[in-house]
Amino acid sequence: MKIINIINNELIVKKQKLEAELERVLNMQNISVEEKLEKSLKLINKLTMINQSFVTWESYQQTENNKEK
């Protein structure tokens, strides 16, 4: 099933991009602590949503696999 691989890959890529962006923000020297905190928390919230999407997606796949058996 090609679509399953595409969805898996999309979630992985989104997570990697958010992690890279978070690292970039944390290493920025030219912004205030408040701005860094605000940006970091927004990125962490997005990462949390992606991680929850992984859990939901894996659960869905398991359910579908069990139905096929």
C-alpha positions as CSV (number, residue, x, y, z in Angstrom):
1,M,0.0,0.0,0.0
2,K,1.8,3.0,-1.3
3,I,-0.5,5.6,0.5
4,I,0.5,4.1,3.9
5,N,4.2,4.7,3.1
6,I,3.5,8.2,1.9
7,I,1.6,9.1,5.1
8,N,4.4,7.6,7.3
9,N,7.0,9.5,5.4
10,E,5.1,12.8,5.6
11,L,4.8,12.5,9.4
12,I,8.5,11.7,9.7
13,V,9.5,14.7,7.5
14,K,7.2,17.1,9.4
15,K,8.6,15.9,12.7
16,Q,12.2,16.3,11.5
17,K,11.5,19.8,10.2
18,L,10.0,20.9,13.4
19,E,12.9,19.4,15.4
20,A,15.4,21.3,13.2
21,E,13.4,24.5,13.6
22,L,13.3,24.1,17.4
23,E,17.0,23.5,17.5
24,R,17.6,26.6,15.3
25,V,15.4,28.8,17.6
26,L,17.1,27.5,20.8
27,N,20.5,28.4,19.3
28,M,19.5,31.9,18.2
29,Q,21.5,34.6,19.9
30,N,19.8,37.6,18.5
31,I,16.3,37.3,20.0
32,S,15.1,37.9,23.5
33,V,14.5,35.1,26.0
34,E,10.7,35.9,25.8
35,E,10.6,35.6,22.1
36,K,12.7,32.4,22.2
37,L,10.4,30.9,24.8
38,E,7.3,31.8,22.8
39,K,8.7,30.4,19.5
40,S,10.0,27.2,21.3
41,L,6.6,26.6,23.0
42,K,4.8,26.9,19.7
43,L,7.1,24.4,18.1
44,I,6.8,22.0,21.0
45,N,3.1,22.1,20.7
46,K,3.3,21.3,17.0
47,L,5.7,18.5,17.7
48,T,3.3,17.1,20.3
49,M,0.5,17.1,17.7
50,I,2.8,15.2,15.2
51,N,3.7,12.7,17.9
52,Q,0.0,12.2,18.7
53,S,-0.6,11.8,15.0
54,F,2.0,9.0,14.9
55,V,0.2,7.2,17.8
56,T,-3.2,7.6,16.1
57,W,-1.8,6.4,12.7
58,E,-0.1,3.4,14.2
59,S,-3.3,2.5,16.1
60,Y,-5.3,2.8,12.9
61,Q,-2.9,0.5,11.0
62,Q,-2.9,-2.1,13.8
63,T,-6.7,-2.1,13.8
64,E,-6.8,-2.5,10.0
65,N,-4.2,-5.3,10.1
66,N,-6.3,-7.1,12.7
67,K,-9.4,-6.8,10.6
68,E,-7.6,-8.4,7.6
69,K,-6.5,-11.5,9.7
